[in-house]
Amino acid sequence: MKEDKKTRNKINTEKRKLIIKLAVISLCIIVILVLLILLLKPNREVDLEDGTKTQEAIQENREEKITDYVRTRGEKERMQVYLSEFLKHIEKGEYKEAYSRLYTKFKRNYFPTLETFTEYAKKYYSSFMSVTHEDIQRQGKYYILTVKIKDLAITQYEIEQMYVIYEKGLNDYYISFQVKY
C-alpha cells in the first residue's frame, strides 16, 4: 500500500511537471506569434494629436495609387475615374476634398464657401448612389461628361447630370457641373 501511494505521488508530480512545461511552451509560442504579427504589420503613422498626419498619409497614398492607375488609361477612362473619385468624396461626406476639386471660377460663382457646397451636396446627392456614364465628349482642353446618378436608397430617384472636367495633368484636375436649384 505504501508503494502504491509513492507511485501515485510520483505520477502526480510528473503530471504537474508536464503541465508546467506545456504551459511555459504555450506561453513562449504566444509571445513569438505576437512579436511576428507586430513585426510583419505594415508601418503606419500614429501618435498624432488630431489625426491629420494619418489622414494626410492615407490621402497621399490613395492619390499615388490613382495616379499610377490613370497613367496607363485612355482619356475616357481617366475622366470616369476622376468623376468617380469626386462623387465618392461626396458619398463619404468628405466635402472638403470634393470642394477642393471644383474649378476656381465655378466655385466663386456658385459655392463661395465650403458650407454652401456642403449644403448643396447634402441636398442633391445621396450617400449611396450609382453612376452610369452616358456620354463623354472632348471640347478642346475640356471633357464633358453626361451621367445618370441613381440614389440607391430611394429606388425611384434618378437624375441626369453634366460635368465638365479640366485635366491639368495626371490626377490633377478640376470639375464643374450643372447646378440644379
Legacy VTK file of the C-alpha trace (Angstrom):
# vtk DataFile Version 3.0
C-alpha trace
ASCII
DATASET POLYDATA
POINTS 181 float
0.000 0.000 0.000
2.868 2.373 0.785
4.366 1.636 -2.578
1.035 2.373 -4.241
0.916 5.753 -2.540
4.514 6.522 -3.552
3.770 5.520 -7.116
0.663 7.759 -7.196
2.595 10.711 -5.764
5.341 10.168 -8.314
2.801 10.059 -11.150
1.034 13.203 -9.844
4.359 15.026 -9.564
5.260 14.032 -13.118
1.857 15.213 -14.355
2.345 18.576 -12.636
5.799 18.948 -14.178
4.396 18.090 -17.607
1.555 20.612 -17.218
4.010 23.329 -16.161
6.290 22.525 -19.139
3.311 22.679 -21.541
2.158 25.982 -20.051
5.646 27.508 -20.448
5.916 26.246 -24.047
2.421 27.615 -24.873
3.308 30.987 -23.384
6.534 31.112 -25.435
4.619 30.289 -28.631
2.060 33.036 -27.941
4.815 35.605 -27.302
6.593 34.601 -30.535
3.348 34.886 -32.537
2.558 38.327 -31.128
6.083 39.523 -31.966
5.807 38.157 -35.509
2.459 39.886 -36.045
3.853 43.196 -34.799
6.949 42.913 -36.987
5.066 41.940 -40.144
2.322 44.557 -39.748
2.618 47.407 -42.297
4.221 50.532 -40.905
1.637 53.223 -40.167
1.908 56.733 -38.840
0.406 57.008 -35.407
0.927 59.199 -32.335
-0.978 62.206 -33.599
-2.713 64.937 -31.701
-5.649 65.372 -34.058
-5.227 62.573 -36.620
-4.312 64.872 -39.513
-0.988 63.273 -40.386
-2.534 59.847 -40.633
-5.354 61.172 -42.813
-2.840 63.063 -44.963
-0.665 59.958 -45.320
-3.688 57.863 -46.282
-4.826 60.500 -48.787
-1.332 60.807 -50.327
-1.119 57.041 -50.692
-4.566 56.976 -52.310
-3.608 59.815 -54.677
-0.425 57.945 -55.696
-2.409 54.781 -56.429
-4.916 56.704 -58.542
-2.115 58.463 -60.433
-0.424 55.118 -61.134
-3.745 53.675 -62.284
-4.733 56.516 -64.629
-1.216 56.708 -66.092
-1.968 53.644 -68.235
-5.561 54.548 -69.139
-7.103 56.395 -72.027
-8.867 59.764 -71.821
-12.355 58.341 -71.396
-11.416 56.031 -68.530
-9.367 58.746 -66.781
-12.349 61.115 -66.807
-14.583 58.373 -65.416
-12.084 57.750 -62.615
-11.863 61.475 -61.798
-15.635 61.851 -61.658
-15.991 58.672 -59.585
-13.434 59.965 -57.087
-15.225 63.312 -56.842
-18.587 61.622 -56.230
-17.034 59.134 -53.806
-15.851 62.048 -51.658
-19.408 63.373 -51.590
-20.844 59.938 -50.776
-18.481 59.578 -47.829
-19.222 63.074 -46.564
-15.692 64.260 -47.445
-16.975 67.588 -48.723
-13.700 69.434 -48.251
-11.905 67.023 -50.603
-14.662 67.280 -53.204
-14.754 71.080 -52.830
-11.002 71.266 -53.455
-11.581 69.701 -56.899
-14.004 72.392 -58.064
-12.839 74.771 -60.766
-11.932 78.154 -59.215
-14.330 80.370 -61.233
-17.137 77.847 -60.836
-16.521 77.729 -57.103
-16.533 81.528 -56.882
-19.811 81.814 -58.829
-21.823 79.009 -57.238
-20.164 77.892 -53.995
-18.097 80.699 -52.483
-17.701 78.745 -49.233
-17.311 75.121 -48.244
-20.541 75.433 -46.273
-22.595 76.416 -49.342
-21.151 73.473 -51.269
-21.780 71.103 -48.361
-25.428 72.197 -48.127
-25.896 71.695 -51.868
-24.185 68.287 -51.851
-26.275 67.060 -48.935
-29.451 68.216 -50.657
-28.814 66.903 -54.178
-26.522 63.897 -53.704
-27.041 60.671 -51.835
-24.673 58.878 -49.527
-25.395 55.716 -51.520
-25.535 56.252 -55.293
-24.623 54.610 -58.563
-23.375 56.371 -61.665
-23.977 55.373 -65.271
-21.780 57.146 -67.834
-23.957 58.093 -70.781
-21.617 60.215 -72.913
-18.130 61.736 -72.870
-17.064 64.412 -75.334
-13.880 66.408 -75.599
-14.031 70.093 -76.497
-10.513 71.474 -76.614
-8.977 71.024 -73.181
-12.326 70.256 -71.515
-14.132 66.948 -71.168
-17.911 66.999 -70.916
-19.467 64.000 -69.228
-23.157 63.214 -69.148
-24.093 60.735 -66.460
-27.163 59.335 -64.762
-26.975 59.297 -60.994
-29.304 56.958 -59.172
-29.958 57.168 -55.456
-29.784 53.541 -54.357
-31.578 54.258 -51.106
-34.581 55.722 -52.968
-35.021 53.408 -55.939
-37.172 55.797 -57.964
-34.815 58.788 -57.820
-32.518 59.253 -60.821
-31.107 62.444 -62.344
-29.133 63.198 -65.469
-26.181 65.431 -64.713
-23.475 67.103 -66.806
-19.906 67.553 -65.543
-17.011 69.398 -67.098
-13.510 68.212 -66.249
-10.345 70.164 -66.945
-7.265 67.944 -66.693
-4.032 69.791 -65.937
-2.025 66.572 -65.577
-2.406 63.022 -64.353
-4.767 63.064 -61.374
-4.557 66.859 -61.373
-7.950 68.107 -62.498
-10.815 70.461 -61.774
-14.518 69.788 -62.015
-17.584 71.918 -62.569
-21.120 70.756 -63.105
-24.649 71.728 -63.999
-26.030 73.271 -60.804
-29.658 72.454 -60.036
-31.764 74.663 -57.768
LINES 1 182
181 0 1 2 3 4 5 6 7 8 9 10 11 12 13 14 15 16 17 18 19 20 21 22 23 24 25 26 27 28 29 30 31 32 33 34 35 36 37 38 39 40 41 42 43 44 45 46 47 48 49 50 51 52 53 54 55 56 57 58 59 60 61 62 63 64 65 66 67 68 69 70 71 72 73 74 75 76 77 78 79 80 81 82 83 84 85 86 87 88 89 90 91 92 93 94 95 96 97 98 99 100 101 102 103 104 105 106 107 108 109 110 111 112 113 114 115 116 117 118 119 120 121 122 123 124 125 126 127 128 129 130 131 132 133 134 135 136 137 138 139 140 141 142 143 144 145 146 147 148 149 150 151 152 153 154 155 156 157 158 159 160 161 162 163 164 165 166 167 168 169 170 171 172 173 174 175 176 177 178 179 180
